[in-house]
């Protein structure tokens, strides 16, 4: 049933387009860190069957940041961002962003 649903609503060309957007995701000029993370999460939710491992998703997110924002993330994580478990990074960013919004 899942395959039938994906075939009907997410043909391969559409899925490939979403996957390309995920792998080349970058922060827009003037976009806040919160907006960037929120937009990334929205993209991932749009294509939940992307098939990427969590560590790759974290890497794509990080690589799309500006050098200044990368430095900010490193400081937020006590300079251990790359050493953290990918699931911890996702949870940490969700918590951090929710504090920024509150």
N, CA, C and O atoms as a GROMACS GRO file, in nm:
protein
  408
    1UNK      N    1   0.082  -0.119   0.000
    1UNK     CA    2   0.000   0.000   0.000
    1UNK      C    3   0.088   0.127   0.000
    1UNK      O    4   0.059   0.225  -0.069
    2UNK      N    5   0.195   0.122   0.080
    2UNK     CA    6   0.285   0.237   0.086
    2UNK      C    7   0.347   0.264  -0.051
    2UNK      O    8   0.355   0.379  -0.094
    3UNK      N    9   0.391   0.160  -0.119
    3UNK     CA   10   0.450   0.174  -0.251
    3UNK      C   11   0.351   0.235  -0.350
    3UNK      O   12   0.388   0.320  -0.431
    4UNK      N   13   0.227   0.192  -0.342
    4UNK     CA   14   0.123   0.245  -0.432
    4UNK      C   15   0.101   0.394  -0.405
    4UNK      O   16   0.089   0.473  -0.499
    5UNK      N   17   0.096   0.431  -0.277
    5UNK     CA   18   0.078   0.571  -0.240
    5UNK      C   19   0.195   0.656  -0.292
    5UNK      O   20   0.174   0.760  -0.353
    6UNK      N   21   0.317   0.609  -0.267
    6UNK     CA   22   0.435   0.685  -0.311
    6UNK      C   23   0.439   0.698  -0.462
    6UNK      O   24   0.473   0.804  -0.516
    7UNK      N   25   0.406   0.591  -0.530
    7UNK     CA   26   0.408   0.593  -0.676
    7UNK      C   27   0.307   0.694  -0.731
    7UNK      O   28   0.333   0.763  -0.829
    8UNK      N   29   0.190   0.701  -0.665
    8UNK     CA   30   0.085   0.791  -0.712
    8UNK      C   31   0.114   0.938  -0.678
    8UNK      O   32   0.100   1.025  -0.764
    9UNK      N   33   0.155   0.964  -0.553
    9UNK     CA   34   0.170   1.103  -0.509
    9UNK      C   35   0.314   1.153  -0.510
    9UNK      O   36   0.338   1.274  -0.505
   10UNK      N   37   0.409   1.062  -0.516
   10UNK     CA   38   0.550   1.099  -0.521
   10UNK      C   39   0.620   1.020  -0.630
   10UNK      O   40   0.700   0.930  -0.600
   11UNK      N   41   0.592   1.050  -0.754
   11UNK     CA   42   0.663   0.979  -0.862
   11UNK      C   43   0.812   1.004  -0.847
   11UNK      O   44   0.855   1.098  -0.781
   12UNK      N   45   0.890   0.919  -0.910
   12UNK     CA   46   1.035   0.923  -0.890
   12UNK      C   47   1.096   1.060  -0.922
   12UNK      O   48   1.188   1.103  -0.853
   13UNK      N   49   1.046   1.128  -1.024
   13UNK     CA   50   1.104   1.260  -1.057
   13UNK      C   51   1.078   1.361  -0.944
   13UNK      O   52   1.161   1.448  -0.920
   14UNK      N   53   0.963   1.349  -0.877
   14UNK     CA   54   0.932   1.441  -0.767
   14UNK      C   55   1.020   1.410  -0.646
   14UNK      O   56   1.073   1.501  -0.582
   15UNK      N   57   1.035   1.282  -0.615
   15UNK     CA   58   1.121   1.242  -0.504
   15UNK      C   59   1.265   1.285  -0.530
   15UNK      O   60   1.332   1.336  -0.439
   16UNK      N   61   1.313   1.266  -0.652
   16UNK     CA   62   1.449   1.307  -0.685
   16UNK      C   63   1.468   1.458  -0.669
   16UNK      O   64   1.573   1.504  -0.624
   17UNK      N   65   1.366   1.533  -0.704
   17UNK     CA   66   1.372   1.678  -0.689
   17UNK      C   67   1.384   1.717  -0.541
   17UNK      O   68   1.465   1.802  -0.506
   18UNK      N   69   1.305   1.654  -0.456
   18UNK     CA   70   1.312   1.682  -0.312
   18UNK      C   71   1.448   1.641  -0.256
   18UNK      O   72   1.506   1.713  -0.175
   19UNK      N   73   1.499   1.527  -0.298
   19UNK     CA   74   1.629   1.481  -0.250
   19UNK      C   75   1.740   1.577  -0.292
   19UNK      O   76   1.833   1.602  -0.215
   20UNK      N   77   1.731   1.629  -0.412
   20UNK     CA   78   1.829   1.727  -0.460
   20UNK      C   79   1.821   1.854  -0.375
   20UNK      O   80   1.923   1.913  -0.340
   21UNK      N   81   1.699   1.896  -0.342
   21UNK     CA   82   1.681   2.015  -0.258
   21UNK      C   83   1.743   1.993  -0.120
   21UNK      O   84   1.802   2.085  -0.063
   22UNK      N   85   1.728   1.872  -0.066
   22UNK     CA   86   1.785   1.841   0.065
   22UNK      C   87   1.938   1.846   0.060
   22UNK      O   88   2.001   1.904   0.148
   23UNK      N   89   1.997   1.786  -0.042
   23UNK     CA   90   2.143   1.777  -0.049
   23UNK      C   91   2.209   1.910  -0.081
   23UNK      O   92   2.327   1.928  -0.052
   24UNK      N   93   2.136   2.002  -0.139
   24UNK     CA   94   2.194   2.132  -0.177
   24UNK      C   95   2.134   2.248  -0.096
   24UNK      O   96   2.144   2.363  -0.137
   25UNK      N   97   2.074   2.217   0.016
   25UNK     CA   98   2.006   2.317   0.097
   25UNK      C   99   2.106   2.419   0.152
   25UNK      O  100   2.208   2.382   0.210
   26UNK      N  101   2.075   2.548   0.135
   26UNK     CA  102   2.162   2.653   0.187
   26UNK      C  103   2.080   2.762   0.252
   26UNK      O  104   1.961   2.780   0.224
   27UNK      N  105   2.145   2.833   0.340
   27UNK     CA  106   2.082   2.944   0.411
   27UNK      C  107   2.070   3.063   0.317
   27UNK      O  108   2.163   3.098   0.245
   28UNK      N  109   1.952   3.124   0.319
   28UNK     CA  110   1.927   3.240   0.234
   28UNK      C  111   1.981   3.367   0.301
   28UNK      O  112   1.993   3.374   0.423
   29UNK      N  113   2.013   3.464   0.218
   29UNK     CA  114   2.061   3.593   0.266
   29UNK      C  115   1.954   3.657   0.355
   29UNK      O  116   1.839   3.668   0.314
   30UNK      N  117   1.992   3.698   0.474
   30UNK     CA  118   1.900   3.763   0.566
   30UNK      C  119   1.813   3.667   0.646
   30UNK      O  120   1.734   3.710   0.730
   31UNK      N  121   1.827   3.540   0.622
   31UNK     CA  122   1.747   3.440   0.693
   31UNK      C  123   1.807   3.414   0.830
   31UNK      O  124   1.929   3.399   0.843
   32UNK      N  125   1.724   3.409   0.932
   32UNK     CA  126   1.774   3.379   1.066
   32UNK      C  127   1.802   3.230   1.079
   32UNK      O  128   1.757   3.150   0.998
   33UNK      N  129   1.877   3.195   1.180
   33UNK     CA  130   1.908   3.056   1.206
   33UNK      C  131   1.778   2.978   1.227
   33UNK      O  132   1.762   2.868   1.175
   34UNK      N  133   1.686   3.034   1.303
   34UNK     CA  134   1.556   2.970   1.327
   34UNK      C  135   1.482   2.945   1.196
   34UNK      O  136   1.431   2.836   1.173
   35UNK      N  137   1.477   3.046   1.111
   35UNK     CA  138   1.406   3.032   0.983
   35UNK      C  139   1.471   2.925   0.896
   35UNK      O  140   1.402   2.847   0.830
   36UNK      N  141   1.603   2.922   0.897
   36UNK     CA  142   1.676   2.822   0.819
   36UNK      C  143   1.644   2.681   0.868
   36UNK      O  144   1.613   2.593   0.787
   37UNK      N  145   1.651   2.658   0.999
   37UNK     CA  146   1.621   2.527   1.056
   37UNK      C  147   1.476   2.488   1.031
   37UNK      O  148   1.446   2.374   0.997
   38UNK      N  149   1.386   2.584   1.047
   38UNK     CA  150   1.244   2.558   1.026
   38UNK      C  151   1.216   2.521   0.880
   38UNK      O  152   1.140   2.428   0.852
   39UNK      N  153   1.278   2.591   0.789
   39UNK     CA  154   1.260   2.563   0.646
   39UNK      C  155   1.318   2.425   0.610
   39UNK      O  156   1.261   2.353   0.528
   40UNK      N  157   1.429   2.390   0.672
   40UNK     CA  158   1.490   2.259   0.649
   40UNK      C  159   1.398   2.147   0.701
   40UNK      O  160   1.376   2.047   0.633
   41UNK      N  161   1.347   2.165   0.821
   41UNK     CA  162   1.254   2.064   0.876
   41UNK      C  163   1.130   2.050   0.789
   41UNK      O  164   1.082   1.939   0.768
   42UNK      N  165   1.079   2.162   0.739
   42UNK     CA  166   0.962   2.156   0.650
   42UNK      C  167   0.994   2.076   0.525
   42UNK      O  168   0.912   1.996   0.480
   43UNK      N  169   1.111   2.097   0.468
   43UNK     CA  170   1.151   2.022   0.349
   43UNK      C  171   1.159   1.872   0.380
   43UNK      O  172   1.112   1.790   0.301
   44UNK      N  173   1.219   1.838   0.493
   44UNK     CA  174   1.230   1.697   0.530
   44UNK      C  175   1.092   1.635   0.552
   44UNK      O  176   1.069   1.519   0.516
   45UNK      N  177   1.000   1.711   0.609
   45UNK     CA  178   0.865   1.661   0.631
   45UNK      C  179   0.787   1.648   0.501
   45UNK      O  180   0.694   1.568   0.492
   46UNK      N  181   0.824   1.726   0.401
   46UNK     CA  182   0.759   1.718   0.271
   46UNK      C  183   0.794   1.588   0.200
   46UNK      O  184   0.716   1.537   0.120
   47UNK      N  185   0.910   1.536   0.231
   47UNK     CA  186   0.957   1.413   0.166
   47UNK      C  187   1.011   1.316   0.272
   47UNK      O  188   1.132   1.292   0.278
   48UNK      N  189   0.922   1.262   0.357
   48UNK     CA  190   0.970   1.176   0.466
   48UNK      C  191   1.033   1.045   0.418
   48UNK      O  192   1.098   0.976   0.497
   49UNK      N  193   1.014   1.010   0.295
   49UNK     CA  194   1.070   0.886   0.241
   49UNK      C  195   1.203   0.911   0.167
   49UNK      O  196   1.241   0.833   0.080
   50UNK      N  197   1.272   1.020   0.202
   50UNK     CA  198   1.397   1.058   0.134
   50UNK      C  199   1.504   0.950   0.144
   50UNK      O  200   1.585   0.936   0.053
   51UNK      N  201   1.507   0.874   0.252
   51UNK     CA  202   1.601   0.764   0.265
   51UNK      C  203   1.740   0.801   0.315
   51UNK      O  204   1.827   0.714   0.322
   52UNK      N  205   1.763   0.927   0.350
   52UNK     CA  206   1.894   0.968   0.399
   52UNK      C  207   1.910   0.930   0.547
   52UNK      O  208   1.815   0.939   0.625
   53UNK      N  209   2.030   0.889   0.583
   53UNK     CA  210   2.061   0.863   0.722
   53UNK      C  211   2.064   0.996   0.797
   53UNK      O  212   2.088   1.101   0.737
   54UNK      N  213   2.041   0.990   0.927
   54UNK     CA  214   2.036   1.112   1.009
   54UNK      C  215   2.167   1.187   1.002
   54UNK      O  216   2.167   1.310   0.997
   55UNK      N  217   2.280   1.117   1.002
   55UNK     CA  218   2.408   1.187   1.000
   55UNK      C  219   2.425   1.267   0.871
   55UNK      O  220   2.486   1.374   0.871
   56UNK      N  221   2.370   1.215   0.761
   56UNK     CA  222   2.378   1.288   0.634
   56UNK      C  223   2.290   1.414   0.640
   56UNK      O  224   2.330   1.520   0.593
   57UNK      N  225   2.173   1.400   0.698
   57UNK     CA  226   2.083   1.516   0.709
   57UNK      C  227   2.148   1.626   0.791
   57UNK      O  228   2.140   1.744   0.756
   58UNK      N  229   2.212   1.588   0.901
   58UNK     CA  230   2.282   1.687   0.984
   58UNK      C  231   2.396   1.750   0.904
   58UNK      O  232   2.419   1.871   0.912
   59UNK      N  233   2.467   1.669   0.829
   59UNK     CA  234   2.578   1.720   0.748
   59UNK      C  235   2.529   1.817   0.641
   59UNK      O  236   2.589   1.923   0.622
   60UNK      N  237   2.421   1.783   0.572
   60UNK     CA  238   2.366   1.873   0.470
   60UNK      C  239   2.324   2.006   0.532
   60UNK      O  240   2.348   2.112   0.475
   61UNK      N  241   2.262   1.999   0.649
   61UNK     CA  242   2.220   2.121   0.718
   61UNK      C  243   2.342   2.207   0.752
   61UNK      O  244   2.344   2.327   0.724
   62UNK      N  245   2.442   2.145   0.810
   62UNK     CA  246   2.562   2.217   0.853
   62UNK      C  247   2.636   2.277   0.734
   62UNK      O  248   2.681   2.392   0.740
   63UNK      N  249   2.649   2.202   0.628
   63UNK     CA  250   2.721   2.249   0.509
   63UNK      C  251   2.651   2.368   0.443
   63UNK      O  252   2.715   2.447   0.375
   64UNK      N  253   2.520   2.379   0.462
   64UNK     CA  254   2.446   2.489   0.402
   64UNK      C  255   2.453   2.619   0.479
   64UNK      O  256   2.406   2.723   0.433
   65UNK      N  257   2.513   2.612   0.598
   65UNK     CA  258   2.528   2.733   0.680
   65UNK      C  259   2.641   2.821   0.628
   65UNK      O  260   2.733   2.774   0.562
   66UNK      N  261   2.633   2.948   0.658
   66UNK     CA  262   2.744   3.038   0.629
   66UNK      C  263   2.856   3.009   0.729
   66UNK      O  264   2.830   2.952   0.834
   67UNK      N  265   2.979   3.047   0.697
   67UNK     CA  266   3.089   3.025   0.794
   67UNK      C  267   3.060   3.086   0.931
   67UNK      O  268   3.093   3.027   1.034
   68UNK      N  269   2.998   3.202   0.932
   68UNK     CA  270   2.966   3.268   1.060
   68UNK      C  271   2.865   3.184   1.138
   68UNK      O  272   2.877   3.169   1.260
   69UNK      N  273   2.765   3.131   1.069
   69UNK     CA  274   2.665   3.049   1.136
   69UNK      C  275   2.723   2.915   1.182
   69UNK      O  276   2.683   2.862   1.286
   70UNK      N  277   2.816   2.862   1.106
   70UNK     CA  278   2.883   2.738   1.148
   70UNK      C  279   2.957   2.763   1.280
   70UNK      O  280   2.955   2.680   1.371
   71UNK      N  281   3.023   2.877   1.287
   71UNK     CA  282   3.095   2.912   1.409
   71UNK      C  283   2.998   2.925   1.526
   71UNK      O  284   3.027   2.880   1.636
   72UNK      N  285   2.881   2.986   1.502
   72UNK     CA  286   2.780   3.001   1.606
   72UNK      C  287   2.733   2.865   1.655
   72UNK      O  288   2.718   2.843   1.775
   73UNK      N  289   2.710   2.773   1.561
   73UNK     CA  290   2.666   2.638   1.598
   73UNK      C  291   2.772   2.569   1.681
   73UNK      O  292   2.742   2.504   1.781
   74UNK      N  293   2.897   2.582   1.640
   74UNK     CA  294   3.006   2.522   1.717
   74UNK      C  295   3.010   2.578   1.859
   74UNK      O  296   3.030   2.504   1.955
   75UNK      N  297   2.992   2.708   1.872
   75UNK     CA  298   2.993   2.770   2.005
   75UNK      C  299   2.872   2.724   2.086
   75UNK      O  300   2.885   2.699   2.206
   76UNK      N  301   2.757   2.711   2.024
   76UNK     CA  302   2.637   2.664   2.094
   76UNK      C  303   2.658   2.523   2.147
   76UNK      O  304   2.607   2.488   2.253
   77UNK      N  305   2.734   2.444   2.074
   77UNK     CA  306   2.757   2.303   2.111
   77UNK      C  307   2.889   2.286   2.186
   77UNK      O  308   2.938   2.173   2.198
   78UNK      N  309   2.945   2.393   2.235
   78UNK     CA  310   3.074   2.388   2.304
   78UNK      C  311   3.182   2.326   2.216
   78UNK      O  312   3.265   2.247   2.262
   79UNK      N  313   3.180   2.363   2.088
   79UNK     CA  314   3.278   2.320   1.989
   79UNK      C  315   3.285   2.168   1.972
   79UNK      O  316   3.391   2.114   1.941
   80UNK      N  317   3.174   2.100   1.992
   80UNK     CA  318   3.172   1.955   1.978
   80UNK      C  319   3.063   1.910   1.881
   80UNK      O  320   3.017   1.796   1.888
   81UNK      N  321   3.022   1.997   1.794
   81UNK     CA  322   2.911   1.967   1.703
   81UNK      C  323   2.934   1.839   1.624
   81UNK      O  324   2.846   1.753   1.619
   82UNK      N  325   3.050   1.826   1.564
   82UNK     CA  326   3.079   1.709   1.480
   82UNK      C  327   3.097   1.582   1.562
   82UNK      O  328   3.088   1.471   1.508
   83UNK      N  329   3.122   1.596   1.693
   83UNK     CA  330   3.139   1.479   1.778
   83UNK      C  331   3.008   1.427   1.834
   83UNK      O  332   3.002   1.316   1.887
   84UNK      N  333   2.903   1.505   1.822
   84UNK     CA  334   2.773   1.465   1.877
   84UNK      C  335   2.707   1.359   1.790
   84UNK      O  336   2.728   1.353   1.669
   85UNK      N  337   2.627   1.277   1.854
   85UNK     CA  338   2.545   1.179   1.783
   85UNK      C  339   2.445   1.257   1.697
   85UNK      O  340   2.387   1.354   1.745
   86UNK      N  341   2.423   1.217   1.572
   86UNK     CA  342   2.332   1.291   1.484
   86UNK      C  343   2.192   1.310   1.542
   86UNK      O  344   2.131   1.416   1.524
   87UNK      N  345   2.141   1.209   1.612
   87UNK     CA  346   2.008   1.224   1.674
   87UNK      C  347   2.012   1.327   1.786
   87UNK      O  348   1.915   1.400   1.806
   88UNK      N  349   2.124   1.333   1.860
   88UNK     CA  350   2.140   1.434   1.962
   88UNK      C  351   2.145   1.574   1.900
   88UNK      O  352   2.091   1.669   1.956
   89UNK      N  353   2.210   1.585   1.786
   89UNK     CA  354   2.219   1.714   1.718
   89UNK      C  355   2.080   1.763   1.678
   89UNK      O  356   2.046   1.879   1.700
   90UNK      N  357   1.999   1.674   1.620
   90UNK     CA  358   1.863   1.711   1.580
   90UNK      C  359   1.785   1.756   1.703
   90UNK      O  360   1.718   1.860   1.699
   91UNK      N  361   1.792   1.680   1.810
   91UNK     CA  362   1.721   1.716   1.933
   91UNK      C  363   1.773   1.848   1.990
   91UNK      O  364   1.695   1.932   2.033
   92UNK      N  365   1.904   1.864   1.989
   92UNK     CA  366   1.965   1.986   2.039
   92UNK      C  367   1.918   2.108   1.959
   92UNK      O  368   1.880   2.210   2.017
   93UNK      N  369   1.922   2.098   1.828
   93UNK     CA  370   1.880   2.210   1.743
   93UNK      C  371   1.732   2.241   1.763
   93UNK      O  372   1.694   2.358   1.769
   94UNK      N  373   1.649   2.138   1.773
   94UNK     CA  374   1.506   2.161   1.799
   94UNK      C  375   1.487   2.234   1.931
   94UNK      O  376   1.408   2.328   1.940
   95UNK      N  377   1.559   2.190   2.035
   95UNK     CA  378   1.547   2.255   2.166
   95UNK      C  379   1.601   2.398   2.162
   95UNK      O  380   1.540   2.490   2.218
   96UNK      N  381   1.714   2.415   2.098
   96UNK     CA  382   1.777   2.547   2.090
   96UNK      C  383   1.687   2.646   2.016
   96UNK      O  384   1.669   2.760   2.060
   97UNK      N  385   1.633   2.603   1.905
   97UNK     CA  386   1.548   2.690   1.825
   97UNK      C  387   1.418   2.722   1.901
   97UNK      O  388   1.368   2.834   1.894
   98UNK      N  389   1.364   2.623   1.972
   98UNK     CA  390   1.240   2.648   2.046
   98UNK      C  391   1.264   2.750   2.157
   98UNK      O  392   1.174   2.827   2.190
   99UNK      N  393   1.385   2.752   2.215
   99UNK     CA  394   1.418   2.855   2.315
   99UNK      C  395   1.433   2.991   2.251
   99UNK      O  396   1.397   3.092   2.312
  100UNK      N  397   1.487   2.996   2.129
  100UNK     CA  398   1.503   3.124   2.061
  100UNK      C  399   1.368   3.185   2.026
  100UNK      O  400   1.351   3.307   2.026
  101UNK      N  401   1.272   3.100   1.996
  101UNK     CA  402   1.139   3.147   1.955
  101UNK      C  403   1.057   3.190   2.076
  101UNK      O  404   0.978   3.285   2.067
  102UNK      N  405   1.075   3.122   2.189
  102UNK     CA  406   0.995   3.150   2.309
  102UNK      C  407   1.024   3.285   2.368
  102UNK      O  408   0.965   3.323   2.469
   0.00000   0.00000   0.00000
